[in-house]
Amino acid sequence: MIPQNTRRTIAALSTVAVVGLGAAGWIWVHRKANHELIEALEDARAHLPAGVEFTWGKAIALPTTHGARLTDVVLKDPDGTVSAAMIELIGASVGPTSTTDGNPPDASLSVEHNPLHFDHVLAHTLHITGPAGEMHAKRLSLDGLLLPPPGQDQIAALTMDHGELTDATVVSADNRTSARAASFILDQYGLGRLSRLTVGKLELQTADHPSRDLLVGKLVSDGSDLAAAMQGALNGQGILFHEGNQSIMAQDVKLQGETGGPGSSIAPLFAIETAHAHIDTTGQKSRVTESLSHFRVWPNGPQGILVKSLGYTKFAGNVVLNALVDFSADVAHITQLDIKAPDWGRLDIAADLVNLAAPTGQMPQPQLAHLDLTWSDGGLVSHIMNSAAISQGMDPDAYVMLLRRSLTPPGTAPDSAGAQLSDYLANPDAGPLTAMLAPPQPLPLPALATLALLPAHPEVATTLGLTVQAPSKDRTAPPPAMPDPNMTTDEPEDPSILAPAPPPAPPGGKQ
């Protein structure tokens, strides 16, 4: 996003150029055209505000295309500088092409009160500096550009049919953050227009410790009103859905950075082969589909704490989400959240979230009204049990026995959440574990962390409305014998010590 002062500088440059192109006398005779163009540019320079400087190397009129070419252009004002090795303006005109009442536009209005229109704008070796930083681009090409008068909102009133930016770099004033892209291509920009943005080879870098480097091979946004989204972001309105289809796709996404002290080696943190989101909105309802293909998380940095604590070398899997958002009811129905990872397992979730809306400028804090969950283990349960046992200094088999005893104190009903979890831990390979959360009142999502207290506090299941169903088994068989934890030497005497240990994998599915 271009800062306000930079937009004002660009608008001023365009105004100066159009003033130079506005003299009708130079259109017909090329030699005279150059003379008139230079006279108009000199006159415009003489009337610039105090503190603003405008220089150029050569000014060449292009009478057949109603344009001009300026070389070695430099525009300075107190907010920054815009320079270009060459700027070419084609099909320049001042004023609207039509009016809402059908009458011809008022040609008597000055440049300061009328929009500026260009059929085509081309700039080579563009350089923009300002208080926030600077931008470089090898080439800028714009078609069907309409710049609003300086007094209007430069974002809300700006329109453009097509734009391309090649080899662009943006660097902050302190040189601590930067963004680079091989190409930006933007079609149909303006309020009420459905835009398409394609970015190639995007790289975002931060030098502050720990340094981070985000790489995106290709990013495509299609069907969104980007002008409205930008204006909404500036006003703190967040994401705005609109009628119709919107989609965004990213390929070859990778985050890497320092994992130790300053200057430590760079290591991968997470990566996604393809991420895709599609939103279909009709009235007050939106259908949302999202997917992550070949999603990987390494045990480096904060993102990989769970992976590292469980003894895995990497998480690799696929994620699919389907949901229906009803804005009129302030409800989101998650019909499918499927996370499948070899060597971990498969998690299937369906849920209802309420209270999605948030006050302006604040993050939404949705609450959980209902959840169905199914977990099919592929090795995660044993990793959790082994990691928890090691953290307690225990033998893994003894730890599992102690945990099962903790889940089923004397008098525990066979169909209770604790008893079902105990049965599942005895043989997680027997089949999927299903569970349902139906809290009496919608729960803030952070409250789900209390599930970790279930081994030491079985009453948590009642508080959360949790029911669990282990894989079916022969109920006539006697339960396995469990050793008394007080009679072993490698187990803690107080089962409550289990409370801070990682709990079994969250169950899922419907009872």
C-alpha positions in Angstrom: 0.0 0.0 0.0 1.4 3.4 -1.0 1.5 5.9 1.9 -0.7 9.0 1.7 2.3 11.4 1.2 3.6 9.2 -1.7 0.1 9.1 -3.3 0.0 12.9 -3.1 3.4 13.2 -4.6 2.4 10.9 -7.5 -0.8 12.9 -8.1 1.2 16.2 -8.1 3.6 14.7 -10.7 0.6 13.7 -12.9 -1.0 17.1 -12.5 2.2 18.8 -13.7 2.4 16.5 -16.7 -1.2 17.1 -17.7 -0.8 20.8 -17.5 2.0 20.5 -19.9 -0.1 18.4 -22.2 -3.1 20.7 -22.1 -1.9 23.3 -24.6 -3.8 22.6 -27.8 -1.5 24.7 -30.0 1.3 22.0 -30.1 -0.9 19.1 -31.2 -0.7 19.8 -35.0 2.8 21.0 -35.6 5.5 18.8 -34.1 8.2 21.5 -33.9 5.7 23.9 -32.4 4.3 21.2 -30.2 7.7 20.8 -28.4 7.9 24.5 -27.9 4.4 24.7 -26.5 5.0 21.7 -24.3 8.1 23.2 -22.7 6.4 26.5 -22.2 3.5 24.8 -20.4 5.9 22.8 -18.2 7.8 25.9 -17.4 4.6 27.7 -16.5 3.5 24.8 -14.4 6.8 24.7 -12.6 6.6 28.4 -11.8 3.2 27.9 -10.1 4.2 24.9 -8.0 3.6 25.3 -4.2 6.6 26.5 -2.1 9.1 23.7 -1.4 8.2 21.7 -4.5 10.7 21.2 -7.3 10.2 19.8 -10.7 12.9 19.1 -13.2 13.3 17.1 -16.4 16.0 16.4 -19.0 14.0 16.4 -22.3 10.4 17.0 -23.0 9.1 15.5 -26.3 5.6 16.0 -27.6 3.7 13.1 -29.1 1.0 14.9 -31.1 -0.5 11.9 -32.8 -1.2 10.1 -29.5 -2.1 13.3 -27.5 0.8 12.7 -25.2 4.4 13.4 -24.3 7.6 11.8 -23.2 9.8 13.2 -20.4 13.2 12.0 -19.5 15.2 12.2 -16.3 12.1 13.4 -14.4 12.5 14.4 -10.8 9.7 15.8 -8.5 10.6 16.8 -5.0 8.4 18.0 -2.2 8.8 18.1 1.6 7.3 14.6 1.8 9.7 12.9 -0.6 10.9 12.4 -4.1 9.6 10.8 -7.3 12.1 10.2 -10.1 12.2 8.2 -13.3 14.6 7.8 -16.2 11.6 8.2 -18.6 7.9 8.8 -18.3 5.5 8.5 -21.2 1.9 9.8 -21.1 -0.5 8.8 -23.8 -4.1 9.9 -24.3 -4.0 12.6 -21.6 -7.2 14.5 -20.8 -8.6 16.6 -18.0 -12.1 16.2 -16.7 -14.7 13.4 -16.6 -15.8 11.7 -19.7 -19.5 11.9 -18.7 -21.8 13.2 -16.0 -24.6 11.5 -14.1 -27.3 13.9 -15.4 -26.4 13.3 -19.0 -25.1 16.8 -19.6 -21.6 17.4 -21.1 -18.9 17.8 -18.4 -17.9 21.3 -17.4 -14.7 21.9 -19.3 -14.1 25.2 -17.5 -13.1 23.5 -14.3 -9.4 23.6 -13.6 -7.1 20.7 -13.2 -7.3 21.1 -9.4 -11.1 20.4 -9.6 -11.2 17.7 -12.3 -9.9 14.2 -12.5 -7.0 13.4 -14.7 -7.3 10.6 -17.3 -4.6 8.7 -19.2 -5.0 6.0 -21.8 -1.6 4.8 -21.0 1.3 5.7 -18.6 4.7 4.2 -18.8 7.7 4.8 -16.5 11.1 3.3 -16.5 13.5 3.1 -13.6 11.0 4.5 -11.1 12.2 5.6 -7.7 10.0 6.9 -4.9 11.2 8.0 -1.5 9.4 9.2 1.6 9.4 9.2 5.4 8.3 5.6 5.6 10.9 4.3 3.1 11.5 3.9 -0.6 10.4 2.0 -3.6 12.2 1.0 -6.8 10.7 -0.5 -9.9 12.3 -1.4 -13.2 9.1 -0.7 -15.1 5.6 0.6 -14.4 2.8 0.4 -17.0 -0.8 1.6 -16.4 -3.8 1.6 -18.8 -7.1 3.5 -18.3 -5.8 5.4 -15.3 -8.2 8.0 -13.7 -6.6 10.1 -10.9 -9.1 12.0 -8.7 -8.6 15.7 -7.9 -6.1 16.3 -5.1 -8.9 17.1 -2.7 -10.6 13.8 -3.0 -9.8 10.4 -1.4 -7.0 9.1 -3.6 -7.9 5.5 -2.8 -11.6 5.7 -3.0 -11.8 7.6 -6.3 -8.8 6.1 -8.1 -9.6 3.7 -11.0 -7.5 1.7 -13.3 -8.2 -0.8 -16.0 -4.8 -2.5 -16.0 -1.4 -2.1 -14.3 1.9 -3.9 -14.3 5.0 -3.4 -12.0 8.2 -5.2 -12.8 11.1 -6.0 -10.5 9.7 -3.9 -7.6 11.4 -3.5 -4.2 10.0 -1.7 -1.2 12.4 -1.0 1.8 11.5 0.6 5.1 13.3 3.8 6.2 15.3 1.9 8.8 16.2 -0.9 6.3 14.8 -3.5 8.7 11.9 -4.7 6.5 11.6 -5.2 2.8 9.4 -6.6 0.1 10.3 -7.7 -3.4 8.4 -9.1 -6.3 9.3 -10.0 -9.8 5.9 -8.8 -11.1 2.6 -7.3 -10.0 -0.3 -7.4 -12.4 -3.6 -5.7 -11.4 -6.8 -5.6 -13.5 -9.9 -3.6 -12.9 -9.1 -1.6 -9.8 -11.6 0.9 -8.2 -14.6 0.9 -5.9 -17.3 -1.4 -7.1 -14.9 -3.2 -9.5 -14.0 -6.9 -9.1 -10.2 -7.0 -9.4 -7.7 -9.6 -10.3 -4.2 -9.4 -8.7 -1.3 -11.6 -9.7 2.0 -11.4 -7.9 5.0 -13.4 -9.0 8.0 -14.4 -6.8 7.1 -12.4 -3.7 9.6 -12.1 -0.9 9.0 -10.4 2.5 12.0 -10.0 4.9 12.4 -8.7 8.4 15.9 -8.2 9.8 14.9 -7.8 13.5 15.8 -10.8 15.6 14.7 -13.4 15.0 14.8 -12.6 11.3 12.1 -14.0 9.1 11.9 -14.6 5.3 8.6 -15.4 3.7 8.7 -16.6 0.1 5.7 -17.0 -2.2 6.1 -18.4 -5.7 2.8 -17.1 -7.0 -0.2 -15.3 -5.4 -3.5 -14.7 -7.2 -6.5 -12.9 -5.9 -9.6 -12.9 -8.1 -13.1 -11.5 -7.8 -12.5 -9.2 -4.8 -13.2 -5.5 -4.6 -9.6 -4.6 -3.7 -10.3 -0.9 -3.5 -13.1 -1.4 -1.0 -10.9 -3.9 0.9 -8.1 -1.4 1.1 -10.4 1.4 2.2 -12.0 -1.0 4.8 -8.6 -1.9 6.1 -7.7 1.7 6.6 -11.0 2.3 8.4 -10.5 -0.8 10.6 -13.3 -2.8 9.1 -11.4 -6.0 8.4 -12.4 -8.4 5.6 -15.4 -7.4 3.6 -17.4 -10.0 1.7 -19.5 -9.1 -1.3 -22.0 -10.7 -3.6 -20.5 -13.3 -6.0 -17.3 -15.4 -6.0 -14.0 -14.5 -4.5 -10.9 -16.6 -4.5 -7.2 -16.4 -3.4 -4.5 -18.9 -4.2 -0.9 -19.1 -3.1 1.8 -21.5 -4.4 5.2 -22.5 -3.1 4.9 -20.7 0.3 7.8 -21.0 2.6 8.7 -19.3 5.9 12.3 -19.5 7.1 14.4 -17.7 9.7 16.8 -17.7 12.6 16.1 -20.4 15.2 18.9 -19.5 17.7 20.6 -16.3 18.7 21.3 -13.3 16.5 23.2 -14.4 13.4 22.3 -18.1 13.8 21.7 -20.3 10.8 18.5 -20.0 8.8 16.2 -23.0 9.0 12.7 -23.8 7.5 9.8 -23.1 9.7 6.7 -24.0 7.6 5.8 -24.5 4.0 2.7 -25.0 1.9 2.7 -26.3 -1.7 -0.7 -24.8 -2.5 -3.1 -22.8 -0.4 -6.5 -22.0 -1.8 -9.6 -20.2 -0.5 -12.9 -19.7 -2.3 -15.8 -17.6 -1.0 -19.3 -17.7 -2.7 -21.6 -15.0 -1.2 -25.3 -14.7 -1.7 -27.2 -12.1 0.4 -26.2 -12.6 4.0 -24.6 -16.0 3.5 -21.2 -17.1 2.4 -19.9 -20.5 1.5 -16.2 -20.8 2.3 -13.9 -23.5 1.1 -10.2 -23.6 2.0 -7.4 -26.1 1.5 -3.7 -26.5 2.3 -1.9 -29.0 0.2 1.4 -30.6 1.5 1.4 -28.4 4.6 4.7 -28.8 6.5 5.9 -27.6 9.9 9.4 -28.2 11.2 10.5 -28.3 14.8 12.3 -25.0 14.6 11.2 -21.8 16.3 7.8 -21.1 18.0 5.8 -22.7 15.1 7.4 -26.1 15.8 7.2 -26.3 19.6 4.5 -29.0 19.5 6.3 -31.0 16.7 9.5 -30.9 18.7 7.9 -31.8 22.1 6.3 -34.9 20.6 9.6 -36.1 19.1 8.6 -35.7 15.5 11.1 -34.5 12.8 8.3 -32.7 10.8 4.5 -32.4 10.5 3.4 -33.0 6.9 -0.3 -33.2 5.9 -3.2 -31.8 4.1 -6.1 -29.6 5.4 -9.6 -29.1 4.0 -12.2 -26.7 5.4 -15.8 -26.2 4.3 -18.1 -23.8 6.1 -21.3 -21.7 5.8 -21.2 -18.3 7.3 -24.6 -16.7 8.1 -24.0 -13.0 8.8 -27.7 -12.3 9.6 -27.6 -14.9 12.4 -23.9 -14.2 13.3 -23.2 -18.0 13.0 -20.6 -20.1 11.2 -21.3 -23.7 10.5 -18.1 -25.7 9.9 -19.4 -28.7 8.0 -15.9 -30.1 7.4 -12.5 -29.6 8.9 -10.3 -32.5 7.8 -6.6 -32.7 8.9 -4.8 -35.7 7.6 -1.1 -36.3 8.3 0.8 -39.6 7.8 2.5 -40.8 11.0 0.1 -38.6 13.0 -3.4 -39.5 12.2 -6.6 -38.0 10.9 -8.9 -35.4 12.6 -12.4 -34.7 11.3 -14.3 -31.8 12.9 -17.8 -30.3 12.4 -18.7 -27.3 14.6 -20.9 -24.3 15.1 -19.4 -20.9 16.0 -21.4 -17.9 17.2 -20.7 -14.3 18.0 -18.5 -13.8 14.9 -18.9 -10.0 14.7 -16.5 -7.7 16.5 -16.5 -4.0 17.3 -14.7 -1.8 14.7 -11.0 -2.1 15.0 -11.0 -5.2 17.2 -10.3 -8.8 16.4 -13.4 -11.1 16.4 -13.6 -13.6 19.3 -16.0 -16.3 18.2 -17.4 -18.8 20.7 -18.0 -22.5 20.3 -21.6 -23.7 20.5 -21.2 -27.3 19.4 -18.5 -29.6 18.1 -18.4 -33.1 16.7 -15.0 -34.8 16.4 -13.5 -38.0 15.1 -9.9 -39.0 15.6 -8.2 -41.9 13.7 -4.8 -42.5 15.2 -1.7 -42.9 13.0 1.0 -42.8 15.7 0.2 -39.5 17.5 -1.2 -41.1 20.7 2.0 -43.1 21.3 4.1 -40.0 20.8 2.0 -38.1 23.3 2.2 -40.9 25.9 6.0 -41.3 25.4 6.6 -37.6 25.7 4.5 -37.3 28.8 6.1 -40.3 30.4 9.6 -39.0 29.7 8.7 -35.6 31.2 7.6 -37.4 34.4 10.6 -39.7 34.4 8.4 -42.8 33.9 8.2 -45.9 31.9 5.7 -45.3 29.0 3.6 -48.4 29.7 3.5 -47.6 33.4 2.5 -44.0 32.6 -0.4 -45.2 30.4 -1.6 -47.4 33.2 -1.4 -44.6 35.7 -3.3 -42.3 33.3 -6.0 -44.8 32.8 -6.4 -45.2 36.5 -6.6 -41.5 36.9 -9.4 -41.3 34.3 -11.4 -44.0 36.0 -11.5 -43.5 39.8 -13.8 -45.8 41.8 -17.4 -45.4 40.9 -16.8 -44.2 37.3 -19.6 -45.0 35.0 -18.6 -47.1 32.0 -20.0 -44.6 29.5 -18.3 -41.6 31.1 -15.8 -39.6 29.2 -13.0 -40.7 31.5 -13.9 -44.4 31.1 -14.2 -44.2 27.3 -10.8 -42.4 27.1 -9.3 -45.0 29.3 -10.6 -47.8 27.0 -9.2 -46.0 23.9 -5.8 -45.6 25.4 -5.6 -49.3 26.0 -5.8 -49.9 22.2 -5.8 -46.7 20.0 -5.4 -48.9 16.9 -8.8 -50.5 17.4 -10.6 -47.8 15.6 -11.5 -44.1 15.6 -12.4 -42.2 18.8 -15.4 -40.0 18.6 -16.5 -37.1 20.8 -19.0 -34.3 21.1 -18.9 -31.0 22.9 -22.2 -29.5 23.7 -21.5 -26.8 26.4 -24.6 -25.4 28.3 -23.5 -21.9 27.0 -21.2 -21.0 24.1 -17.6 -21.2 25.1 -14.7 -18.9 24.1 -12.3 -20.9 22.1 -9.4 -20.5 24.7 -11.6 -22.3 27.2 -11.0 -25.5 25.3 -7.6 -25.6 26.9 -9.3 -26.8 30.1 -9.6 -30.2 28.4 -6.0 -30.7 29.5 -7.2 -31.0 33.1 -9.4 -33.9 32.4 -7.1 -36.7 33.7 -6.9 -35.1 37.1 -10.3 -33.4 37.1 -12.9 -35.7 35.4 -15.6 -33.1 36.3 -14.3 -31.0 33.4 -16.2 -33.3 31.0 -19.5 -32.2 32.6 -18.6 -28.5 32.6 -17.8 -28.6 28.9 -20.6 -30.9 27.9 -18.2 -33.6 26.7 -19.2 -37.1 25.7 -16.7 -39.6 24.3 -17.1 -43.0 22.5 -14.2 -45.4 22.2 -14.2 -48.0 19.5 -16.7 -50.8 20.2 -15.4 -53.9 22.1 -16.6 -57.0 23.8 -18.2 -55.5 27.0 -18.3 -59.0 28.6 -14.5 -59.2 28.8 -13.1 -58.3 32.2 -11.2 -55.0 32.2 -7.4 -55.3 32.2 -5.7 -55.3 35.6 -4.1 -52.0 36.5 -1.2 -51.8 39.0 -1.5 -49.7 42.0 0.7 -46.6 41.3 1.8 -46.5 45.0 3.4 -49.9 44.6 5.8 -49.0 41.8 9.1 -47.3 42.0 9.1 -45.4 38.7 5.7 -43.6 39.1 4.8 -40.5 41.2 2.7 -41.2 44.2 0.3 -38.4 43.5 -1.7 -38.9 40.3 -2.5 -35.1 40.2 1.0 -34.7 38.9 -0.5 -35.8 35.6 -2.4 -32.5 35.3 0.3 -30.5 33.6 1.3 -33.3 31.3 0.1 -33.3 27.6 -3.4 -34.9 27.6 -4.4 -37.6 25.0 -5.1 -36.3 21.5 -8.4 -34.3 21.5 -11.1 -36.8 20.6 -13.6 -36.2 17.7 -16.8 -37.2 16.2 -20.4 -37.7 17.4 -21.4 -40.1 20.1 
